[in-house]
Amino acid sequence: MAKIDAKSIFNSAESFYLGAKIILKSAEKQMIDPQSTTFQLPILPYITNMSFSLELYLKCLLEIENINRPRTHEIAILYNKLSNNVPRYREFEDSLEEISNAFEEWRYSYEKEELSIDIDKINKAITVFRDLIIKIHPEWA
């Protein structure tokens, strides 16, 4: 795998994170008809972008630590590869199973009969790891 610098990974994570926030903001502006039976909110791209940005923030931390980044989308695998220099977050660890495969599950949602996720858990994880990266590299903020 070619060497990719941590700042490039961070910038990609920021782009997907911003995209998710734009999707949510746009959805909030739409008028929702409570009587409608059709899908109205762009939840699929929102969750896909949020979960992918989380993956990239974790890969950025791995790059900062000079740890080989595995070719995976699984959040749990990436998190568990982090060194002991990275603080552990019990609340995040408790939700790892639920959010670990969110990117692939929601990207291929049409293959599933039913999907659910607590988006607050992804939001909190993004905040924790994004803030940690900015603490290490404040010039990236």
Secondary structure, DSSP 8 states (H G I E B T S, - for coil): -----HHHHHHHHHHHHHHHHHHHHHHHHS---TT--S--S-HHHHHHHHHHHHHHHHHHHHHHTT----S---HHHHHHHS-TTS---HHHHHHHHHHTTHHHHHHTGGG-S-----HHHHHHHHHHHHHHHHHH-GGG-
